[in-house]
């Protein structure tokens, strides 16, 4: 029997803007996958689920099983895959517009039911591919093509949303910290259950906040990650407006019964 | 003219407030008649409420043909006063009224149901058992048959129920003797149960749904039978999630299906478009209820035909089939599941409330007719291309976990490997051509199946067209009037060849359906057929044979 070539690259031309934060995420993910394969997972057992948006082009750039579906629905699609074949490792790449606007209900319910999928949310805090409209995580006052006088809504805090939804693994990474992000992905993979990684990702074309992030982002140390109160303190350090410090790392971790295991028990498997 | 033998037929209504168990009682009565060899249809009438209101089941037991709802009834079982008020006028002159004499003062066969239950320390709901037993005795059904069916159908408090039944049975006098007739063995089941069994026979692995009347009982069926069927049943946060999960499961290599009604189906339409573009099989049951919007949620209509034929944006073909009874629900749900996987495309069973929730006699022979048919799978030669260009448009399937294949599926237009393509016009056109070739194949397949049915006088120049639940009454009326009846079953791909043949030589074509705009008439006209008259009913009720016959007589 033939085996798969472990090269993760495809022939697809990359259409991301030069300097886009997505490159950092792609590199961190490739490094994580290399390690996951090195540790014994077969490449064919890995599935990438893309959404719609710049972020989701990642599926085209990876020589892995993949499905690009509908805008906002990648989390639900991934749940269907995992339920069908629970031996697969399912990674979802979704943007803030898809995850927190169009498809926010799926994110909440996937966390609540503890589906064993890994969601990597590229957070550039606006719709980029559609030329820069505000999203649920855009800061109040953001001037965009759809909010020319500044956004009048307060942003949602995705980490707080995930904590309230009982997500068992909540982390934040930064696209410029590739090694750190790779380790977050590996930790999410090891976690048995739903995992959510928000990746702060500057959009060089429409919301270039590289300097803002570089000055504020710090890595969390000595966090046992098990206390909801401690998690909430970390989450509250930044409300997606201005702040002096923005923590990255594993914010919260808790083991809960896994949805797919429970579902298979009902059919006696 | 030789007088046609009129088949023996009985119609029974049992009615009461929601919570009094009239539905269960109706099913038990139907089983009594089924045991005597009769063909059954139960019409269920209830409202969108939990307690109170007025629910009734109308059982038709007929010697031959498709049983259907009748205007006049032979037996009325009244559990409360409302049942008398609403249904007494339907009772034939020689009909019999059975009633709970502790709640109602009337002439007829009074049964002191509440008192019997109280004396035997039963639960108030057991009053319906007292009425059933009274009817059984009244129509001369043996105690043995009644006991057998009660034991089969009452999982809880069997002995107490039986003592209530026995007491009532001993009091009532036999007023008429219903004859036993010979008939092939059949099982009673709702259209939705038959649909579930069809899906199971077609190899279903996972059923996804969000509750919506009148499709919910498919979810309930699968949820309650997970261990014995091995089929996983999942209720998700909304119909969009449901449809997306079904796509995910199908991509991963499992057979999935979803079920809903018009409103939920509307939410699934983007996913139907995805199924067509990504060539991931998608099987949906759309059980119509009266719309638009929330409409009349627990009553039927056939007003989603044109919508169901055209869900989702873009150019694509899909299978749409409308069954009219339990056997067709079984056969076509299984067949469509196989077809969806064979052609990697959406398939929709378009049923309606009175087929979904109606109870039918289903011949046991039908169960052998559906088996899981293996889909076209990749044999592992060369490099795997999910969207390989082939002559007939079908690209072999491989699933994640296959060590030799990288399986890339895409909602964007894509190249043969499944990688997004927005620039290369040749690739874009080639992919659309590939799918168009597949659609031609689907049309050819449709030509090989029994996608229409013809009843009545096959030589008649007058043709009655009916589909879905309307077939129940239309078939009988056509037979009575000696005209031809045509039932289109597959509605997409449209069976133009078969219908052209069925319509040839016709002088007058009349289309009957339960919607306000004549959607089947529109569909036939769009396909070039001349329809002379459209008979419509749109008060959320089925046509009765009496009414339809009267209306048709004026036209022919």
Boltz contact constraints between the chains, C-beta under 6 A:
constraints:
  - contact:
      token1: [A, 2]
      token2: [B, 404]
      max_distance: 6.0
  - contact:
      token1: [A, 3]
      token2: [B, 403]
      max_distance: 6.0
  - contact:
      token1: [A, 12]
      token2: [B, 419]
      max_distance: 6.0
  - contact:
      token1: [A, 44]
      token2: [B, 401]
      max_distance: 6.0
  - contact:
      token1: [A, 44]
      token2: [B, 402]
      max_distance: 6.0
  - contact:
      token1: [A, 44]
      token2: [B, 403]
      max_distance: 6.0
  - contact:
      token1: [A, 47]
      token2: [B, 400]
      max_distance: 6.0
  - contact:
      token1: [A, 60]
      token2: [B, 419]
      max_distance: 6.0
  - contact:
      token1: [A, 60]
      token2: [B, 420]
      max_distance: 6.0
  - contact:
      token1: [A, 63]
      token2: [B, 406]
      max_distance: 6.0
  - contact:
      token1: [A, 65]
      token2: [B, 400]
      max_distance: 6.0
  - contact:
      token1: [A, 65]
      token2: [B, 406]
      max_distance: 6.0
  - contact:
      token1: [A, 65]
      token2: [B, 407]
      max_distance: 6.0
  - contact:
      token1: [A, 66]
      token2: [B, 408]
      max_distance: 6.0
  - contact:
      token1: [A, 67]
      token2: [B, 251]
      max_distance: 6.0
  - contact:
      token1: [A, 67]
      token2: [B, 409]
      max_distance: 6.0
  - contact:
      token1: [A, 68]
      token2: [B, 410]
      max_distance: 6.0
  - contact:
      token1: [A, 68]
      token2: [B, 411]
      max_distance: 6.0
  - contact:
      token1: [A, 69]
      token2: [B, 274]
      max_distance: 6.0
  - contact:
      token1: [A, 69]
      token2: [B, 411]
      max_distance: 6.0
  - contact:
      token1: [A, 70]
      token2: [B, 270]
      max_distance: 6.0
  - contact:
      token1: [A, 70]
      token2: [B, 274]
      max_distance: 6.0
  - contact:
      token1: [A, 73]
      token2: [B, 244]
      max_distance: 6.0
  - contact:
      token1: [A, 76]
      token2: [B, 241]
      max_distance: 6.0
  - contact:
      token1: [A, 76]
      token2: [B, 244]
      max_distance: 6.0
  - contact:
      token1: [A, 76]
      token2: [B, 245]
      max_distance: 6.0
  - contact:
      token1: [A, 77]
      token2: [B, 244]
      max_distance: 6.0
  - contact:
      token1: [A, 77]
      token2: [B, 247]
      max_distance: 6.0
  - contact:
      token1: [A, 77]
      token2: [B, 248]
      max_distance: 6.0
  - contact:
      token1: [A, 79]
      token2: [B, 245]
      max_distance: 6.0
  - contact:
      token1: [A, 80]
      token2: [B, 245]
      max_distance: 6.0
  - contact:
      token1: [A, 80]
      token2: [B, 248]
      max_distance: 6.0
  - contact:
      token1: [A, 80]
      token2: [B, 249]
      max_distance: 6.0
  - contact:
      token1: [A, 81]
      token2: [B, 248]
      max_distance: 6.0
  - contact:
      token1: [A, 81]
      token2: [B, 252]
      max_distance: 6.0
  - contact:
      token1: [A, 84]
      token2: [B, 249]
      max_distance: 6.0
  - contact:
      token1: [A, 84]
      token2: [B, 252]
      max_distance: 6.0
  - contact:
      token1: [A, 84]
      token2: [B, 254]
      max_distance: 6.0
  - contact:
      token1: [A, 85]
      token2: [B, 252]
      max_distance: 6.0
  - contact:
      token1: [A, 88]
      token2: [B, 400]
      max_distance: 6.0
  - contact:
      token1: [A, 105]
      token2: [B, 237]
      max_distance: 6.0
  - contact:
      token1: [A, 106]
      token2: [B, 241]
      max_distance: 6.0
  - contact:
      token1: [A, 109]
      token2: [B, 237]
      max_distance: 6.0
  - contact:
      token1: [A, 263]
      token2: [B, 232]
      max_distance: 6.0
  - contact:
      token1: [A, 266]
      token2: [B, 226]
      max_distance: 6.0
  - contact:
      token1: [A, 267]
      token2: [B, 226]
      max_distance: 6.0
  - contact:
      token1: [A, 267]
      token2: [B, 230]
      max_distance: 6.0
  - contact:
      token1: [A, 267]
      token2: [B, 232]
      max_distance: 6.0
  - contact:
      token1: [A, 268]
      token2: [B, 227]
      max_distance: 6.0
